[in-house]
Amino acid sequence: MKKALQIAILLVSLLILALLVLNLTLDGVWVIQGLNGKDGQDGKDGVDGVDGIDGINGTNGINGTDGKSAYELACENGFRGTLHEWLLSLAVRGSDGANGKPGADGVGVKDVKINAEGYLIVYLTDGSSVTAGYVGGDGFVSDEPDEDGFYPVYETVVLENVEQSLNLRLTPDTTNGEIFKSIARGTELLRVGDQKTEDGFSRFLCEGTYCYARSKFFELKYIYEGSVPTLNLPKHTVLTKGETRWFYTAQICPTLPDGMSLSYSYSGTGERVYDGDDAFALTPSSIGTATLTVRIQAYLDGDLRTIGEERINVTVVDSAASLSLTGMFLGDSRISDGTMVTTMESKMPNLTLIGTRSVKSSGVLHEGRGAWSTAHYLGNASLTVGGTVVPNAFYNPNTQAFDFSYYVQKNPAAAGLDFIVIHLGANDSFSRDSVENIDRMIDSIHAYSKDIRVLVLTEYVSPANGYALKQSTNFNVTAMRIRQTRYFSYLRETFEERESEKIYLIPVHLSINAWGDWTRAVVDTADGTAERITDVIHLGYAGYNKEAAVIRSYLYWLFGT
């Protein structure tokens, strides 16, 4: 019995030892499940813990790079001077720019001034204003001069009362003052000080530098509130050295309002043959480039002020009458009249003109057809004029259209053409369609050869009065003048600045005056007899000769260098 008990105790001990070893191998986790007991009671909820301490605020981000100011951008685009000087440069009485294509209405800057407290005020075209910041220091108009006797002013002035140029100096001293730079007549400057004495000086801000010149040489440029008329001026013209060229106000601005006038200034060298508000004439004395400035002036506050201007780039060339060229004149009765082509051939002895028609008096060839319009040239095989059937040498019966290649095929002499002059528009009533049709004719010419230079002549505006018309007693001269004036804008829109295509707009109209260049005759009047203009379309001998002189200048320019 005792032995059996000992054996039982030994077995239990071995079992416990095995369980201990097993527990150790399983990281101390007991694997023996006991008997399922009864579910215990739910424990009580624990007490909420204490709130933790707030974390530390994060580090502020790095500030971004500041954008460039308007002053910095102005400096990058060429302004030289301090911020203060730049603000002063904004306080200029501005001027209208050249006419551009119409755009959507918007709000623009009408004027910029500095008030008595030194703030820059921008006045807008809608009647409102914006305060653009404090200028400070001497940046406001004062009733008192500074220690040098200069009253602060902020205005744009124009160098007018000199022949050609004037020196700006670094001190108000015309004898010993160091010269800063020389400026040409017509130059605009910002005046920031004026001694306001008879022979006093003005102080200017030019290229970021204060400089000086006598005030008497400058005129104030005003902002004009009314409508400024359009000037019928090209951007470029060519003159011949030693030959007089006229510019007539009646052609440049046929509708110049009462109380306004035009003034002219030329930056090049030469003799001023005439200089008045009705015309300007000069004889250039040296080849090169220059500028002709035409200003519109009006009396404002009792003084004659400039209210608008345009500038023409001028090229002066040498005469080259000996040029060996082949050309064609294509147009209406202004060509078939014969005066222009006969003059061209007589002034340029090596010029060969070709065509299927000829001048009765001289035999000079041309392609002028009286009463023909651009539409006739583009689409008619012939036209009956005065009972005579006049054929269209450019009409291709196969395509039923203007075809320059077809013309050359039938007239081989045209194969070597250097240039073609086109003078059309009157028989189209000076319409926009006329300009578009001329462009189509040029397309056909250049389809044959892009090397042919095409010279498109402008149309002159007929005089306003002095007529005894032979065309019709009911001819509406006023309506026609309006169309002629408008026609120049059509020509500019289509043909100006197309030199790279070998197309040139030739401003022959500028030289035509209101009396001597027209066909005139002595007619009966209520008081006896008097000389009157008898034609509103055709020029007289003097007028056609002026047109021929302009054309020759362009030929010297195009082929003489």
C-alpha positions in Angstrom: 0.0 0.0 0.0 2.8 2.2 1.0 4.7 1.3 -2.1 1.7 2.1 -4.3 1.3 5.5 -2.7 4.9 6.3 -3.4 4.5 5.4 -7.0 1.5 7.7 -7.3 3.3 10.6 -5.8 6.3 10.1 -8.2 4.0 10.1 -11.2 2.3 13.3 -10.1 5.8 14.9 -9.5 6.9 13.9 -13.0 3.7 15.3 -14.5 4.2 18.7 -12.7 7.9 18.8 -13.9 6.8 18.2 -17.5 4.3 21.0 -17.3 6.9 23.4 -15.9 9.3 22.6 -18.7 6.6 23.0 -21.3 5.6 26.4 -19.8 9.2 27.7 -20.0 9.5 26.7 -23.7 6.3 28.7 -24.4 7.6 31.9 -22.8 5.8 31.3 -19.6 2.3 30.9 -21.0 0.2 28.2 -19.4 -1.3 26.0 -22.0 -3.5 23.9 -19.8 -7.0 25.1 -19.6 -8.9 24.6 -16.5 -12.5 23.6 -16.2 -15.0 26.2 -17.4 -16.0 28.3 -14.5 -19.0 30.6 -14.0 -18.9 34.1 -15.7 -17.4 36.6 -13.3 -19.1 40.0 -12.6 -18.3 43.1 -14.7 -15.6 45.3 -13.2 -16.2 49.0 -12.3 -15.3 51.7 -14.9 -11.8 53.1 -14.4 -11.2 56.8 -13.6 -10.5 59.1 -16.6 -6.8 59.9 -17.1 -5.3 63.4 -16.8 -5.1 65.5 -20.1 -1.7 65.4 -21.7 0.5 68.6 -22.2 0.0 70.6 -25.5 2.7 70.0 -28.1 5.2 72.7 -29.2 4.0 75.0 -32.0 5.6 74.2 -35.4 8.3 76.6 -37.0 6.9 79.4 -39.3 7.5 78.9 -43.0 10.0 80.9 -44.9 8.6 84.1 -46.6 8.3 84.0 -50.4 10.3 86.3 -52.7 8.8 89.7 -53.3 7.6 90.4 -56.8 9.2 93.2 -58.9 7.8 96.7 -58.6 6.7 98.8 -61.6 9.8 100.9 -61.0 12.1 97.8 -61.2 10.4 96.7 -64.4 10.8 100.2 -65.9 14.5 100.0 -65.1 14.8 96.6 -66.8 13.2 98.2 -69.8 15.7 101.1 -70.1 14.7 103.7 -67.5 17.7 105.4 -65.9 17.1 107.2 -62.6 15.9 107.0 -59.0 12.5 105.8 -57.8 11.7 109.5 -57.1 12.6 110.5 -60.6 10.6 107.7 -62.1 7.5 108.9 -60.2 8.2 112.4 -61.5 8.3 111.0 -65.0 4.8 109.7 -64.6 3.6 113.2 -63.9 3.8 114.3 -67.5 1.0 115.8 -69.5 0.7 113.0 -72.1 -0.2 113.1 -75.7 -2.3 110.9 -78.0 -0.5 108.2 -79.9 -0.9 107.4 -83.6 -4.2 106.2 -84.6 -4.6 102.4 -84.3 -7.3 99.9 -85.1 -10.5 100.3 -83.1 -10.7 98.2 -80.0 -13.1 97.5 -77.2 -13.9 100.5 -75.1 -12.0 100.6 -71.8 -10.8 102.9 -69.1 -7.5 104.7 -69.8 -5.2 107.3 -68.2 -6.3 110.8 -69.1 -3.7 112.7 -67.0 -1.2 112.3 -64.2 -0.4 115.1 -61.7 1.1 115.7 -58.3 -1.1 117.6 -55.9 0.0 120.2 -53.4 0.4 117.6 -50.7 2.9 115.7 -52.8 0.6 112.7 -53.8 0.6 111.3 -57.3 -2.9 111.5 -58.7 -3.9 109.5 -61.8 -7.0 110.8 -63.6 -8.9 108.2 -65.7 -11.0 108.6 -68.8 -14.2 107.6 -67.1 -14.0 110.7 -64.8 -12.6 108.9 -61.8 -9.1 109.3 -60.2 -6.7 107.1 -58.3 -4.1 108.2 -55.6 -1.0 106.4 -56.6 1.2 107.2 -53.6 3.2 109.9 -51.9 6.0 111.4 -53.9 7.4 113.5 -51.1 10.3 115.9 -50.9 10.3 118.4 -53.8 7.8 116.3 -55.7 5.0 118.7 -55.6 4.2 122.0 -57.3 5.1 125.0 -55.2 4.5 128.7 -55.6 8.1 129.4 -54.5 11.3 128.9 -56.5 14.2 126.9 -55.2 17.6 128.4 -54.4 18.5 128.5 -58.1 15.3 130.3 -59.1 13.5 127.2 -60.6 9.8 126.8 -60.0 8.8 123.2 -59.8 6.7 122.1 -62.9 5.9 118.7 -64.4 5.0 118.9 -68.1 6.0 117.7 -71.5 7.6 120.3 -73.8 8.8 120.1 -77.4 12.0 121.6 -78.9 10.6 123.9 -81.6 12.3 127.3 -81.9 15.6 126.1 -83.4 16.8 125.3 -86.9 18.0 121.8 -86.3 19.4 120.9 -82.8 20.1 122.2 -79.3 22.6 121.3 -76.6 21.4 120.2 -73.1 23.9 121.1 -70.4 24.6 119.7 -66.9 24.4 123.3 -65.4 22.3 126.3 -66.4 25.3 127.9 -68.2 25.4 128.1 -72.0 29.1 129.3 -72.0 30.9 127.0 -69.5 28.3 124.3 -68.8 29.3 120.8 -69.7 27.2 119.5 -72.6 25.1 116.5 -71.6 23.7 115.7 -75.1 22.4 117.3 -78.3 18.8 117.0 -79.2 17.0 117.5 -82.5 14.1 119.8 -83.3 10.9 118.0 -82.4 12.3 116.2 -79.4 10.0 115.9 -76.4 11.3 116.3 -72.8 10.0 116.2 -69.3 10.5 119.7 -67.8 10.7 119.6 -64.0 11.8 123.2 -63.4 11.3 126.6 -65.0 12.9 129.9 -64.1 10.0 131.7 -65.8 12.1 134.7 -66.9 12.4 136.1 -70.4 15.8 134.5 -71.0 15.7 132.0 -68.2 16.5 128.3 -68.2 14.4 125.1 -67.9 15.4 122.0 -65.9 14.8 118.7 -67.6 14.8 115.1 -66.4 16.4 113.2 -69.3 17.7 109.7 -69.1 17.7 109.9 -65.3 19.9 113.1 -65.4 19.0 116.7 -64.6 20.0 118.9 -67.5 19.3 122.5 -68.6 18.6 124.7 -71.7 16.9 128.0 -72.2 13.1 127.9 -71.9 12.5 130.1 -75.0 13.4 127.2 -77.3 10.6 125.0 -76.1 6.8 124.9 -76.4 4.4 123.2 -74.0 2.6 120.1 -75.3 -1.0 120.1 -74.2 -3.6 117.4 -73.8 -6.5 118.3 -76.1 -9.9 117.3 -75.0 -11.6 117.5 -78.4 -11.3 115.4 -81.6 -8.0 115.5 -83.3 -8.3 115.2 -87.1 -6.6 112.3 -89.0 -3.6 113.1 -91.1 -3.2 111.4 -94.5 0.5 110.7 -94.1 2.6 107.7 -95.0 5.1 106.2 -92.5 7.9 106.6 -95.1 8.7 108.7 -98.2 11.7 109.1 -100.5 13.1 112.4 -101.7 15.8 113.2 -104.3 18.8 115.3 -103.3 18.7 118.7 -105.0 15.0 118.4 -106.1 12.3 120.4 -104.3 9.4 118.4 -102.8 6.2 120.0 -101.6 3.9 118.8 -98.8 0.4 120.5 -98.9 -1.9 120.8 -95.9 -5.0 120.5 -98.1 -3.8 117.0 -99.1 -2.5 115.9 -95.7 -5.7 117.0 -93.9 -8.5 118.0 -96.3 -11.0 118.4 -93.4 -8.8 120.5 -91.1 -11.3 122.3 -88.7 -11.4 126.1 -88.4 -9.0 127.3 -85.7 -6.5 124.5 -86.4 -3.4 124.6 -88.5 -0.5 122.4 -89.4 3.2 123.1 -88.8 6.2 121.3 -90.3 9.7 120.6 -89.2 12.5 118.7 -90.9 15.5 117.2 -89.2 17.7 116.8 -92.2 19.8 119.4 -94.1 18.6 121.4 -97.1 16.9 124.6 -98.2 13.4 125.4 -96.8 11.8 126.7 -100.0 8.5 127.4 -98.2 7.3 127.0 -94.6 3.7 128.0 -93.9 0.6 126.5 -92.4 -0.7 125.8 -95.9 2.4 123.9 -97.2 6.0 123.0 -96.6 8.6 122.7 -99.3 12.3 121.8 -99.1 15.2 120.9 -101.3 17.4 118.3 -99.5 21.1 118.9 -99.7 22.5 115.5 -98.6 21.6 111.9 -98.9 20.7 109.8 -95.9 17.8 109.6 -93.5 15.8 112.3 -91.7 12.4 112.9 -90.1 9.6 115.2 -91.2 7.3 116.1 -88.3 3.8 117.4 -89.0 2.0 118.9 -86.0 -1.6 119.8 -85.5 -1.9 123.1 -83.6 -4.8 125.0 -82.1 -5.2 128.1 -80.0 -5.7 127.1 -76.3 -5.9 129.7 -73.5 -4.8 132.3 -76.0 -1.6 130.4 -77.1 -0.9 128.3 -80.1 -0.4 124.7 -78.8 0.5 121.4 -80.4 -2.4 118.9 -79.9 -1.2 116.1 -82.1 1.6 115.1 -84.5 2.8 112.4 -86.9 6.4 111.8 -88.1 7.4 110.5 -91.5 10.7 108.6 -92.0 12.5 110.2 -94.9 15.1 108.7 -97.2 17.0 111.1 -99.4 18.7 109.5 -102.4 20.9 110.7 -105.3 19.5 111.2 -108.7 20.1 108.1 -110.9 18.5 109.2 -114.2 20.8 106.9 -116.2 19.3 103.7 -114.7 18.5 101.1 -117.3 15.1 99.8 -116.4 12.0 98.3 -118.0 8.7 99.3 -116.6 4.9 99.4 -117.2 2.3 102.0 -116.2 -1.1 100.4 -115.7 -4.3 102.4 -114.9 -7.1 104.6 -116.1 -7.2 107.9 -118.0 -4.6 109.5 -115.7 -2.1 107.1 -117.4 -3.6 107.2 -120.9 -3.5 111.0 -120.7 0.2 110.4 -121.6 1.8 113.3 -119.6 3.1 111.1 -116.8 4.6 108.4 -118.9 6.1 110.8 -121.5 7.7 112.8 -118.7 9.1 109.6 -117.1 10.7 108.5 -120.4 12.2 112.0 -121.1 13.7 112.3 -117.6 15.1 108.8 -117.6 16.6 108.2 -121.1 17.5 104.5 -120.4 14.0 103.7 -119.2 12.0 101.4 -121.5 8.2 101.4 -121.1 6.1 98.6 -122.5 2.4 98.2 -123.2 -0.2 97.5 -125.9 -1.3 101.1 -126.1 0.6 104.3 -126.9 0.4 108.1 -126.4 -0.6 109.7 -129.6 1.8 112.7 -129.3 4.9 110.8 -128.2 4.4 107.2 -129.0 5.3 106.1 -125.5 3.8 102.7 -124.6 1.5 102.1 -121.6 -1.5 100.1 -120.3 -3.8 103.0 -119.4 -7.5 102.8 -120.3 -9.8 105.7 -119.9 -13.0 105.1 -117.8 -11.7 101.6 -116.7 -12.1 100.5 -113.1 -10.3 97.7 -111.3 -13.4 95.5 -111.7 -13.2 96.0 -115.5 -9.5 94.9 -115.5 -10.4 91.8 -113.4 -13.4 90.6 -115.3 -13.9 92.2 -118.7 -12.6 91.1 -122.1 -13.2 94.6 -123.4 -15.0 97.9 -122.7 -16.6 100.3 -125.1 -15.6 103.8 -124.4 -16.9 106.7 -126.5 -18.0 104.3 -129.2 -14.6 102.6 -129.3 -14.1 99.0 -128.2 -11.0 98.9 -126.0 -9.6 95.3 -125.4 -8.2 94.1 -122.1 -4.8 92.7 -122.8 -4.7 91.1 -119.3 -7.9 89.1 -119.8 -7.4 85.3 -120.2 -10.5 83.9 -122.0 -9.9 80.5 -120.6 -10.1 81.6 -117.0 -12.2 84.7 -117.7 -10.0 86.7 -115.4 -7.0 89.0 -115.1 -3.9 86.9 -115.8 -0.5 88.5 -115.9 1.2 85.3 -117.1 -1.2 85.2 -120.1 -0.3 88.8 -120.8 3.4 88.0 -120.9 2.8 85.0 -123.1 1.1 87.3 -125.6 3.5 90.2 -125.1 7.1 88.7 -124.6 8.6 92.2 -124.0 7.0 92.1 -120.5 9.1 89.1 -119.5 11.9 91.4 -118.4 9.9 93.9 -116.3 11.6 95.5 -113.4 8.6 97.4 -112.1 4.9 98.2 -112.6 3.1 101.4 -111.6 -0.6 101.0 -110.8 -2.9 104.1 -110.7 -6.5 103.1 -110.2 -9.4 104.0 -107.9 -11.3 106.9 -109.4 -13.6 104.8 -111.6 -14.4 102.6 -108.6 -15.6 105.7 -106.7 -12.6 105.3 -104.4 -14.0 102.3 -102.7 -12.5 99.6 -100.5 -13.4 97.1 -103.2 -11.0 99.0 -105.5 -8.1 98.4 -103.1 -8.9 94.7 -102.7 -9.1 94.4 -106.5 -5.6 96.0 -106.9 -4.3 93.5 -104.4 -5.7 90.6 -106.5 -4.0 92.1 -109.6 -0.7 92.2 -107.7 -1.2 88.5 -106.7 -1.5 87.7 -110.4 1.6 89.7 -111.2 3.7 88.1 -108.5 2.4 84.6 -109.5 4.3 85.2 -112.7 7.4 86.8 -111.0 7.9 87.8 -107.4 10.8 90.0 -108.5 8.7 92.6 -110.1 8.4 95.7 -107.9 4.8 97.0 -107.8 4.3 100.7 -107.1 0.8 101.6 -106.1 0.0 105.4 -106.4 -2.1 107.2 -103.8 -5.1 109.3 -104.9 -5.1 113.1 -104.4 -8.1 114.9 -103.0 -9.8 117.4 -105.3 -9.9 121.1 -104.3 -12.8 122.3 -102.2 -13.8 125.1 -104.5 -12.9 127.2 -107.6 -14.7 125.0 -110.1 -16.4 125.4 -113.4 -17.0 121.7 -113.9 -17.2 120.1 -117.3 -18.0 116.6 -115.9 -21.5 117.6 -114.8 -23.3 120.6 -113.3 -24.6 118.4 -110.6 -21.3 116.8 -109.6 -21.2 116.3 -105.8 -17.6 117.5 -105.1 -18.1 117.4 -101.3 -19.1 113.7 -101.3 -16.3 112.8 -103.6 -13.7 114.6 -101.4 -14.9 112.5 -98.5 -14.4 109.3 -100.4 -11.0 110.4 -101.7 -9.9 111.3 -98.1 -11.1 107.9 -96.8 -9.4 106.1 -99.7 -6.0 106.8 -98.4 -6.7 104.9 -95.2 -7.8 101.9 -97.3 -4.5 102.0 -99.3 -2.5 102.3 -96.1 -4.3 99.3 -94.5 -3.6 97.1 -97.5 -0.2 98.2 -99.0 1.9 100.0 -96.4 4.9 98.2 -95.0 4.9 95.4 -97.6 8.3 96.2 -99.0 9.5 92.7 -98.2 6.9 91.5 -100.8 8.2 94.2 -103.3 5.0 96.2 -102.9 5.3 100.0 -102.3 2.7 102.6 -101.5 3.8 105.8 -103.3 2.4 109.0 -101.7 2.1 111.2 -104.8 -0.9 113.0 -103.4 1.2 115.0 -100.9 2.7 117.2 -103.6 -0.6 118.2 -105.3 -1.8 121.7 -104.5 -5.3 123.1 -104.6 -4.9 125.3 -107.7 -1.9 125.3 -109.9 -1.7 121.5 -110.4 -5.1 121.1 -111.9 -6.7 121.6 -115.4 -8.0 125.1 -115.6 -9.7 127.4 -118.1 -11.1 130.9 -118.5 -14.9 130.7 -118.2 -17.8 133.1 -118.2 -18.9 134.3 -114.8 -21.6 136.7 -113.5 -18.9 139.4 -113.4 -17.4 138.6 -116.7 -14.7 136.0 -117.1 -12.4 134.2 -114.6 -10.1 131.2 -114.4 -11.6 128.1 -112.9 -10.8 124.5 -112.4 -12.6 122.5 -115.0 -11.9 118.9 -113.9 -12.2 117.2 -110.5 -10.4 114.0 -111.6 -7.5 114.8 -113.9 -4.5 116.9 -113.1 -2.9 119.4 -115.4 0.6 119.2 -116.8 2.3 120.5 -113.6 0.5 118.0 -111.4 1.4 115.0 -113.5 5.0 116.2 -113.6 5.0 116.3 -109.8 3.7 112.7 -109.6 6.4 111.6 -112.1 9.1 113.2 -109.9 7.9 111.3 -106.9 7.9 108.0 -108.8 11.5 108.7 -110.1 12.7 109.2 -106.5 11.4 105.7 -105.6 13.0 104.2 -108.6 16.4 105.8 -107.7 15.9 104.3 -104.2 14.9 100.8 -105.3 17.3 100.4 -108.2 20.1 102.9 -107.7 21.9 101.4 -104.8 
